[in-house]
Amino acid sequence: MSSFDRQQADRLLQHINGIEQLLTEVDEAGAEEVLDELYMLITKLFEQFPQLDKDED
């Protein structure tokens, strides 16, 4: 069960599809920039929700 409502799920999917499309258009340097931005996004998520930053064995 998703914790998103339909509109939120659609927005997330739209962003993911956009990133996937971008990856088909960039070279390795561009892919590294995408990776850097995704890393920063994940870092922000962990800062906002520190309980998510746990090791799962």
Summary of the structure (lengths in Angstrom):
residues: 57
radius of gyration: 14.1
end to end distance: 23.0
largest distance: 37.1
contacts: 100
relative contact order: 0.08
helix: 77%
strand: 0%
